[in-house]
Amino acid sequence: QLQVVESGGGLVQTGGSLRLSCAVSGFTLDHAAVGWFRQAPGKEREGVSCISFRETTKDYTDSVKGRFTISRDNAKSTAYLQINNLKPEDTGVYYCASTWGPTPAECSLHPASRLYDLWGLGTQVTVSS
């Protein structure tokens, strides 16, 4: 069974840090692009960061540049999102998405992209002011 499972969310104070993990099972990440998305209450889902399968592309939405870092460990079939200097506006459910099958050349931050085949159920990040 193909699965994507996020973990690492929690309640933190402004300025704090979290490391989100995206573990996949039933396949390996070796040829997959991975994206992180988030959805705040009452808002649409937005792309946060993505990484191509060769790591030649690491993309971030403007609001998180310099604070978030995406990475991957193919041997562990896990991707990560290190989030530092958290702000209240970072609050939301964070979702991980992965491609599966034909290797894509790039990744995408667009939440409506058809690039990604598998999505996790999300992990909640809450930042208190």
Backbone as JSON, one array per atom type, in Angstrom:
{
  "sequence": "QLQVVESGGGLVQTGGSLRLSCAVSGFTLDHAAVGWFRQAPGKEREGVSCISFRETTKDYTDSVKGRFTISRDNAKSTAYLQINNLKPEDTGVYYCASTWGPTPAECSLHPASRLYDLWGLGTQVTVSS",
  "N": [[0.84, -1.19, 0.0], [0.56, 2.14, -0.89], [1.72, 4.92, 0.81], [1.75, 8.13, 2.4], [2.95, 9.84, 5.09], [2.77, 12.36, 7.39], [4.54, 13.96, 10.08], [5.53, 15.49, 13.19], [4.47, 17.96, 13.72], [3.12, 20.53, 15.93], [2.52, 22.55, 18.9], [3.93, 25.63, 19.17], [5.82, 28.46, 20.33], [6.0, 31.82, 19.05], [8.82, 32.37, 17.05], [9.93, 29.95, 17.53], [10.96, 26.57, 16.59], [10.39, 23.82, 14.35], [10.59, 20.47, 13.12], [9.38, 18.97, 10.44], [8.38, 15.8, 9.25], [8.14, 13.63, 6.46], [7.17, 10.66, 5.72], [7.34, 7.97, 3.51], [5.78, 4.99, 2.32], [5.68, 1.78, 0.78], [6.78, 2.5, -1.56], [9.76, 4.02, -2.94], [11.6, 7.07, -2.41], [13.42, 7.72, -4.29], [13.07, 8.47, -6.98], [11.25, 10.45, -6.86], [9.46, 13.54, -6.77], [8.89, 15.9, -4.22], [6.54, 17.73, -2.35], [5.66, 20.31, -0.04], [2.83, 21.54, 1.52], [0.45, 23.85, 2.9], [-2.43, 24.62, 4.9], [-4.28, 27.11, 6.2], [-6.78, 27.92, 8.68], [-9.83, 28.65, 7.15], [-8.66, 29.46, 4.83], [-7.27, 28.97, 1.53], [-5.46, 26.1, 0.38], [-1.93, 26.32, 0.2], [1.18, 26.28, -1.57], [4.25, 25.52, -0.03], [6.92, 24.59, -0.04], [9.13, 22.77, -2.22], [10.89, 19.93, -3.59], [12.96, 18.65, -6.08], [13.59, 15.42, -7.62], [16.31, 14.98, -7.97], [17.28, 16.88, -6.37], [18.01, 19.18, -7.59], [16.36, 21.26, -7.8], [15.06, 23.31, -5.38], [12.45, 24.8, -4.05], [10.72, 27.62, -2.69], [7.95, 29.27, -1.21], [7.53, 32.81, -1.11], [7.07, 33.86, 1.46], [8.28, 32.19, 3.28], [10.91, 31.95, 2.74], [14.28, 31.73, 3.69], [13.62, 30.93, 6.2], [12.5, 28.39, 6.19], [13.56, 25.09, 5.38], [13.92, 22.62, 3.03], [14.48, 19.13, 2.7], [15.76, 15.83, 1.93], [15.96, 12.33, 2.57], [16.7, 9.76, 0.93], [17.39, 7.14, 1.5], [16.07, 6.65, 3.83], [13.56, 6.95, 3.01], [12.24, 9.34, 3.45], [11.22, 12.7, 3.64], [11.94, 16.05, 4.67], [10.97, 19.02, 6.44], [12.38, 21.68, 7.7], [11.53, 24.11, 9.92], [12.02, 27.29, 10.94], [12.14, 30.14, 13.19], [9.37, 30.6, 13.63], [6.19, 32.02, 12.87], [3.03, 33.45, 13.83], [1.38, 33.45, 11.57], [2.18, 31.22, 10.23], [0.72, 29.16, 11.12], [-1.24, 26.26, 10.66], [-2.46, 23.38, 8.83], [-0.11, 21.14, 7.74], [0.77, 19.61, 4.79], [2.16, 16.85, 3.05], [3.22, 15.92, -0.18], [3.75, 13.56, -2.77], [5.28, 12.46, -5.8], [4.71, 9.59, -7.88], [5.78, 6.92, -9.82], [6.46, 7.65, -13.21], [9.44, 9.54, -13.45], [9.48, 12.87, -12.54], [10.79, 15.91, -13.91], [10.94, 18.23, -12.47], [9.69, 19.97, -9.53], [6.67, 21.16, -7.97], [4.97, 24.02, -6.69], [2.37, 24.53, -6.85], [-0.78, 24.05, -5.54], [-2.85, 22.83, -6.9], [-1.66, 21.36, -8.75], [-1.22, 18.64, -10.98], [0.89, 17.08, -10.68], [1.55, 15.64, -8.38], [0.97, 12.5, -6.93], [0.33, 11.26, -4.57], [-0.89, 12.04, -1.36], [-0.48, 13.07, 2.03], [-2.23, 12.97, 5.21], [-1.78, 15.15, 6.74], [-0.23, 17.33, 9.19], [-0.62, 19.15, 12.15], [0.36, 22.46, 12.71], [0.78, 24.87, 15.09], [1.22, 28.14, 15.99], [1.84, 30.16, 18.63], [1.31, 33.49, 19.75]],
  "CA": [[0.0, 0.0, 0.0], [1.31, 3.38, -1.0], [1.31, 5.86, 1.84], [2.54, 9.3, 2.76], [2.55, 10.16, 6.45], [3.48, 13.5, 7.97], [4.64, 14.01, 11.54], [6.42, 16.54, 13.69], [3.77, 19.2, 14.04], [2.89, 20.78, 17.35], [2.25, 23.91, 19.35], [5.18, 26.31, 19.52], [5.74, 29.91, 20.46], [6.63, 32.61, 17.99], [10.27, 32.29, 17.08], [10.35, 28.57, 17.74], [11.29, 25.74, 15.43], [9.88, 22.46, 14.25], [11.06, 19.7, 11.97], [8.33, 18.1, 9.94], [8.84, 14.65, 8.49], [7.2, 13.06, 5.49], [7.64, 9.29, 5.49], [6.55, 7.25, 2.51], [5.88, 3.54, 2.37], [5.16, 1.13, -0.42], [7.62, 2.93, -2.68], [10.91, 4.78, -2.47], [11.62, 8.46, -2.85], [14.57, 7.94, -5.16], [12.72, 9.13, -8.24], [10.04, 11.22, -6.6], [9.47, 14.94, -6.34], [8.11, 16.05, -2.99], [6.09, 19.08, -2.05], [5.0, 20.61, 1.24], [1.75, 22.5, 1.39], [-0.22, 24.13, 4.17], [-3.75, 25.23, 4.81], [-4.7, 27.79, 7.42], [-8.24, 27.94, 8.82], [-10.55, 29.61, 6.33], [-7.88, 29.86, 3.67], [-6.98, 27.93, 0.57], [-4.17, 25.44, 0.51], [-0.86, 26.98, -0.54], [2.45, 25.57, -1.63], [5.26, 26.06, 0.87], [8.25, 24.23, -0.52], [9.19, 21.51, -2.95], [12.24, 19.49, -3.94], [12.95, 17.72, -7.19], [14.15, 14.14, -7.21], [17.77, 15.08, -7.93], [17.56, 18.02, -5.51], [18.49, 20.32, -8.37], [15.42, 22.35, -7.54], [14.42, 23.47, -4.07], [11.67, 26.02, -4.23], [10.01, 28.08, -1.5], [7.11, 30.43, -1.37], [8.27, 33.97, -0.64], [6.87, 34.15, 2.89], [9.04, 31.28, 4.13], [12.32, 31.94, 2.33], [15.2, 32.08, 4.76], [13.18, 30.33, 7.48], [12.19, 26.98, 5.97], [14.53, 24.34, 4.59], [13.43, 21.3, 2.64], [15.55, 18.17, 2.46], [15.26, 14.48, 1.76], [16.87, 11.22, 2.82], [16.08, 8.67, 0.14], [17.64, 5.86, 2.17], [15.05, 6.51, 4.87], [12.25, 7.21, 2.38], [11.66, 10.43, 4.23], [11.56, 14.09, 3.34], [11.84, 16.87, 5.87], [10.83, 20.47, 6.33], [12.84, 22.37, 8.9], [10.9, 25.42, 9.94], [12.61, 28.11, 12.01], [11.59, 31.48, 13.38], [7.95, 30.47, 13.32], [5.32, 33.16, 13.07], [1.62, 33.03, 13.95], [0.8, 33.22, 10.24], [2.58, 29.89, 9.76], [-0.23, 28.19, 11.67], [-2.06, 25.56, 9.68], [-2.18, 21.96, 8.63], [0.95, 20.98, 6.74], [0.61, 18.38, 4.01], [3.25, 16.42, 2.16], [2.75, 15.26, -1.39], [4.84, 12.92, -3.5], [4.99, 11.82, -7.08], [4.94, 8.15, -7.92], [5.73, 6.48, -11.2], [7.46, 8.3, -14.07], [10.19, 10.55, -12.72], [9.32, 14.23, -13.05], [12.03, 16.68, -13.95], [10.92, 19.3, -11.5], [8.64, 19.88, -8.54], [5.7, 22.24, -8.14], [4.36, 24.6, -5.5], [0.96, 24.8, -7.08], [-1.58, 23.02, -4.85], [-3.74, 22.15, -7.83], [-0.85, 20.65, -9.74], [-1.47, 17.2, -11.13], [2.19, 16.41, -10.59], [1.65, 14.77, -7.22], [0.06, 11.36, -6.96], [-0.01, 10.81, -3.23], [-0.93, 13.09, -0.34], [-0.7, 12.64, 3.39], [-3.39, 13.54, 5.89], [-1.4, 16.41, 7.32], [0.17, 17.48, 10.59], [-1.01, 20.49, 12.59], [1.35, 23.36, 13.29], [0.13, 26.02, 15.71], [2.21, 29.05, 16.52], [1.21, 31.11, 19.55], [1.99, 34.8, 19.77]],
  "C": [[0.88, 1.24, 0.0], [0.81, 4.37, 0.02], [2.29, 7.0, 2.0], [2.04, 9.74, 4.13], [3.42, 11.29, 6.98], [3.52, 13.37, 9.48], [5.52, 15.18, 11.91], [5.75, 17.86, 14.01], [3.59, 19.37, 15.54], [2.56, 22.22, 17.61], [3.57, 24.52, 19.79], [4.92, 27.8, 19.65], [6.38, 30.6, 19.26], [8.14, 32.6, 18.16], [10.8, 30.89, 17.24], [10.6, 27.83, 16.44], [10.6, 24.39, 15.51], [10.54, 21.79, 13.06], [9.96, 18.73, 11.58], [8.96, 16.97, 9.12], [7.74, 14.15, 7.59], [7.74, 11.67, 5.12], [6.73, 8.6, 4.49], [6.77, 5.75, 2.69], [5.23, 2.95, 1.14], [5.9, 1.54, -1.68], [8.8, 3.7, -2.1], [10.87, 6.19, -3.05], [12.65, 8.74, -3.93], [14.24, 8.72, -6.43], [11.48, 10.01, -8.08], [10.35, 12.68, -6.32], [8.54, 15.04, -5.13], [7.75, 17.5, -2.78], [5.49, 19.17, -0.67], [4.0, 21.73, 0.99], [1.15, 22.76, 2.76], [-1.56, 24.79, 3.91], [-4.12, 25.8, 6.16], [-6.22, 27.8, 7.48], [-8.87, 29.03, 7.94], [-9.81, 30.06, 5.09], [-7.65, 28.67, 2.74], [-5.61, 27.32, 0.84], [-3.13, 26.17, -0.34], [0.4, 26.13, -0.52], [3.48, 26.28, -0.77], [6.66, 25.82, 0.32], [8.17, 22.95, -1.32], [10.64, 21.21, -3.32], [12.14, 18.47, -5.06], [13.72, 16.46, -6.81], [15.66, 14.16, -7.17], [18.22, 16.23, -7.03], [18.16, 19.2, -6.28], [17.59, 21.53, -8.19], [14.91, 22.24, -6.11], [13.73, 24.83, -4.13], [10.91, 26.33, -2.95], [9.09, 29.21, -1.86], [7.78, 31.61, -0.66], [8.19, 34.15, 0.88], [7.7, 33.26, 3.81], [10.53, 31.25, 3.78], [13.21, 32.45, 3.45], [14.82, 31.48, 6.09], [12.93, 28.83, 7.35], [13.27, 26.34, 5.1], [13.98, 22.95, 4.3], [14.64, 20.39, 2.37], [14.93, 16.79, 2.29], [16.35, 13.48, 2.1], [16.26, 10.01, 2.13], [16.27, 7.32, 0.82], [16.6, 5.58, 3.25], [13.65, 6.72, 4.32], [11.51, 8.32, 3.1], [12.14, 11.78, 3.71], [11.28, 14.92, 4.6], [11.57, 18.33, 5.5], [11.22, 21.06, 7.67], [12.26, 23.77, 8.88], [11.39, 26.18, 11.17], [11.91, 29.46, 12.08], [10.1, 31.51, 13.04], [7.18, 31.72, 13.69], [3.88, 32.68, 13.19], [0.97, 32.74, 12.59], [1.26, 31.91, 9.6], [1.63, 28.79, 10.27], [-1.07, 27.57, 10.56], [-1.76, 24.08, 9.68], [-1.18, 21.85, 7.48], [0.82, 19.6, 6.1], [1.86, 18.12, 3.18], [2.63, 15.7, 0.98], [3.95, 14.7, -2.14], [4.38, 12.45, -4.87], [5.24, 10.33, -6.95], [4.83, 7.71, -9.36], [6.8, 7.2, -12.01], [8.13, 9.47, -13.35], [9.97, 11.93, -13.32], [10.63, 14.98, -13.0], [12.09, 17.71, -12.83], [9.86, 19.01, -10.44], [7.71, 21.08, -8.74], [5.18, 22.72, -6.8], [2.87, 24.83, -5.67], [0.11, 23.7, -6.46], [-2.51, 22.25, -5.76], [-2.97, 21.38, -8.9], [-1.21, 19.18, -9.78], [-0.19, 16.41, -11.04], [2.2, 15.33, -9.51], [0.56, 13.7, -7.24], [-0.47, 10.98, -5.58], [0.08, 11.98, -2.25], [-1.11, 12.45, 1.03], [-1.92, 13.33, 3.98], [-3.07, 14.82, 6.64], [-0.97, 16.32, 8.78], [-0.05, 18.94, 10.98], [0.18, 21.23, 13.18], [0.59, 24.58, 13.82], [1.19, 26.87, 16.37], [1.5, 30.1, 17.37], [2.03, 32.39, 19.6], [2.35, 35.2, 21.19]]
}
